[in-house]
Amino acid sequence: MALYSCVYEELAKWNHLGSVDTDDGSHFIGPMSDFGPYAYFHKLLPPLTEGDIRELEKQLDLPVPKALRDFYLKSNGGYFYNTVYLINGDPILSFAFSLFGLRKIYREGSAEDLLRQPYDLISQNHMDAFTYKTNTILISKYSADDSRVYLNNSGDVVRIFPGGRIGNMWSSFEDWLLGEIRRLSSFYGENFQLSVAPELTLPPWPSR
């Protein structure tokens, strides 16, 4: 089964909380109405075209690896496990992690248009020194500690901590994305409740 189909099937386990499929290919799961009409537990975004991906490659000056390219042709990134964090006693929403993509609309768009936009892969990489040192693409961040996830042209994925220390490694984009969606599922209950402290949801250190 293709990666997108596996991800879609895995996220469908939360469809009982409510879901919306739109004409442009978006898939929104778990409306969080207490935080407004555009807050969802998971979001898969509309697909990119081959032309969009060529534009990404031009802006990055790097090829988009095949596994990521294939996923983008189904979904322009996504947001996973929208989590309520308390900051100075105030509830703040932040996704456990997201998959960056091609952002086409910024503040000038409507709230509904912005709902379908990913974190900007291009600007994130242009601000990231590690990308240019290693010819890798920054594709994601974990909200709980701001660690970053990079994909190289061979398909390997690595997590890097702030300061540059190397963390977890995965042998493929598929192993990282689908594995993390499955792993994180165990930390959340009904009504999007997180059962542990946010830092405990991060990928565990690999055994040495």
C-alpha positions as CSV (number, residue, x, y, z in Angstrom):
1,M,0.0,0.0,0.0
2,A,1.3,3.5,-0.9
3,L,2.5,5.6,2.0
4,Y,-0.3,8.2,1.7
5,S,-2.9,5.5,1.8
6,C,-1.3,4.0,5.0
7,V,-1.2,7.5,6.6
8,Y,-4.8,8.2,5.7
9,E,-5.9,4.8,7.0
10,E,-4.0,5.3,10.3
11,L,-5.5,8.8,10.8
12,A,-9.0,7.4,10.0
13,K,-8.9,5.8,13.4
14,W,-9.8,9.2,14.7
15,N,-12.7,9.8,12.2
16,H,-15.3,9.1,14.9
17,L,-14.4,12.5,16.4
18,G,-15.5,14.1,13.1
19,S,-13.8,14.5,9.7
20,V,-14.1,16.6,6.6
21,D,-12.9,15.7,3.1
22,T,-12.9,18.7,0.7
23,D,-13.0,19.0,-3.1
24,D,-9.4,20.1,-3.3
25,G,-8.1,16.9,-1.6
26,S,-7.8,18.2,2.0
27,H,-8.6,15.8,4.9
28,F,-9.4,17.3,8.3
29,I,-9.9,15.1,11.3
30,G,-11.2,15.9,14.8
31,P,-12.6,19.5,14.9
32,M,-11.5,21.3,18.0
33,S,-14.3,23.7,18.2
34,D,-13.3,25.2,21.5
35,F,-10.4,26.8,19.6
36,G,-12.3,28.1,16.7
37,P,-13.8,26.7,13.4
38,Y,-10.5,26.0,11.8
39,A,-8.7,24.0,14.5
40,Y,-8.4,20.3,13.9
41,F,-6.5,17.4,15.5
42,H,-5.0,16.2,12.2
43,K,-4.7,17.9,8.8
44,L,-3.7,16.4,5.5
45,L,-3.4,19.1,2.8
46,P,-4.2,19.3,-0.9
47,P,-1.8,17.6,-3.3
48,L,0.9,19.3,-5.2
49,T,1.5,19.1,-9.0
50,E,4.8,18.1,-10.7
51,G,5.2,21.8,-11.5
52,D,4.9,22.7,-7.8
53,I,7.5,20.2,-6.9
54,R,9.9,21.5,-9.6
55,E,9.4,25.0,-8.1
56,L,10.3,23.6,-4.7
57,E,13.5,22.0,-6.1
58,K,14.4,25.3,-7.8
59,Q,14.0,27.3,-4.6
60,L,15.9,24.7,-2.5
61,D,18.5,24.0,-5.2
62,L,18.2,20.4,-4.2
63,P,16.2,17.4,-5.6
64,V,13.1,16.4,-3.6
65,P,13.7,12.7,-2.8
66,K,11.3,10.2,-4.4
67,A,9.4,9.2,-1.3
68,L,8.7,12.8,-0.4
69,R,7.8,13.6,-4.0
70,D,5.3,10.8,-4.1
71,F,3.7,11.9,-0.9
72,Y,3.5,15.5,-2.1
73,L,1.6,14.4,-5.2
74,K,-1.1,13.1,-2.7
75,S,-0.7,15.7,0.1
76,N,1.2,19.0,0.4
77,G,2.4,18.1,4.0
78,G,0.3,17.9,7.1
79,Y,-0.2,18.6,10.8
80,F,-0.5,15.8,13.3
81,Y,-1.7,15.6,16.9
82,N,-2.8,19.1,17.7
83,T,-2.0,19.4,21.4
84,V,-3.1,21.8,24.1
85,Y,-0.1,23.2,26.0
86,L,-0.4,25.5,29.0
87,I,1.9,28.5,28.7
88,N,1.8,30.7,31.8
89,G,-1.5,29.1,32.6
90,D,-3.0,29.9,29.1
91,P,-4.0,27.1,26.7
92,I,-2.0,27.2,23.5
93,L,-2.5,24.8,20.5
94,S,0.5,23.3,18.8
95,F,0.9,20.2,16.7
96,A,3.2,17.4,18.0
97,F,4.9,17.6,14.6
98,S,4.1,18.6,11.1
99,L,5.4,17.8,7.6
100,F,6.5,21.0,5.8
101,G,5.4,21.7,2.2
102,L,5.0,24.4,-0.4
103,R,3.2,27.4,1.1
104,K,1.4,29.3,-1.6
105,I,-0.7,31.8,0.6
106,Y,0.4,33.8,3.6
107,R,-1.4,36.4,5.7
108,E,-3.3,37.8,2.7
109,G,-5.5,34.7,2.4
110,S,-8.7,34.0,4.2
111,A,-8.8,31.9,7.3
112,E,-10.2,29.0,5.3
113,D,-7.4,29.3,2.7
114,L,-4.8,29.5,5.4
115,L,-6.2,26.3,6.9
116,R,-4.9,24.5,3.8
117,Q,-1.3,25.8,4.0
118,P,1.6,23.9,5.4
119,Y,4.6,25.3,7.3
120,D,6.8,26.7,4.5
121,L,9.5,24.2,3.5
122,I,11.4,26.8,1.5
123,S,11.7,29.5,4.2
124,Q,12.5,26.9,6.9
125,N,15.4,25.6,4.8
126,H,16.7,29.0,3.8
127,M,17.0,29.8,7.5
128,D,18.7,26.5,8.4
129,A,22.5,26.2,8.2
130,F,22.5,22.4,8.6
131,T,20.6,22.0,5.3
132,Y,23.4,23.6,3.3
133,K,26.2,21.8,5.2
134,T,24.8,18.4,4.5
135,N,22.6,18.7,1.3
136,T,19.6,17.5,3.3
137,I,16.1,18.9,3.4
138,L,14.5,20.1,6.7
139,I,11.1,18.5,6.6
140,S,9.7,18.7,10.1
141,K,10.0,19.9,13.7
142,Y,8.8,18.5,17.0
143,S,7.0,21.2,19.0
144,A,7.9,19.8,22.4
145,D,11.7,20.5,22.1
146,D,12.1,22.2,18.7
147,S,14.2,19.3,17.4
148,R,14.4,19.1,13.6
149,V,14.0,16.3,11.1
150,Y,16.0,16.1,7.9
151,L,15.7,13.9,4.8
152,N,18.7,13.2,2.5
153,N,18.6,12.2,-1.1
154,S,19.3,8.6,-0.2
155,G,16.0,8.5,1.8
156,D,17.5,8.5,5.3
157,V,15.9,10.6,8.0
158,V,17.7,12.1,11.0
159,R,16.5,14.1,14.0
160,I,18.8,16.9,15.2
161,F,18.5,18.7,18.5
162,P,19.0,22.4,19.0
163,G,22.7,22.9,19.1
164,G,23.4,20.3,16.4
165,R,23.5,17.0,18.4
166,I,22.3,14.0,16.4
167,G,19.4,12.1,17.8
168,N,17.2,9.4,16.2
169,M,17.7,8.0,12.7
170,W,15.3,6.2,10.4
171,S,16.1,4.2,7.3
172,S,13.4,5.8,5.2
173,F,10.9,8.6,5.0
174,E,8.1,6.0,5.2
175,D,9.5,4.6,8.4
176,W,9.7,8.0,10.0
177,L,6.3,9.4,9.0
178,L,4.1,6.4,9.5
179,G,6.0,5.2,12.5
180,E,5.7,8.5,14.3
181,I,1.9,8.7,13.5
182,R,1.5,5.2,15.0
183,R,3.7,5.8,18.0
184,L,2.1,9.0,19.0
185,S,-1.4,7.6,18.9
186,S,-0.9,5.8,22.2
187,F,-0.5,9.1,24.1
188,Y,-3.9,10.6,23.2
189,G,-7.3,9.7,24.5
190,E,-10.8,10.8,23.6
191,N,-11.4,14.5,23.2
192,F,-7.7,14.9,22.2
193,Q,-6.5,14.6,25.7
194,L,-2.7,14.0,26.1
195,S,-2.0,11.4,28.8
196,V,1.6,12.3,29.5
197,A,3.9,15.4,29.7
198,P,4.6,16.7,26.2
199,E,8.3,16.0,26.4
200,L,7.5,12.3,26.9
201,T,5.8,12.1,23.5
202,L,9.2,12.7,21.8
203,P,10.9,9.9,20.0
204,P,12.8,7.7,22.6
205,W,16.5,7.5,22.4
206,P,17.6,4.6,20.3
207,S,19.4,1.8,22.2
208,R,23.1,1.8,21.6
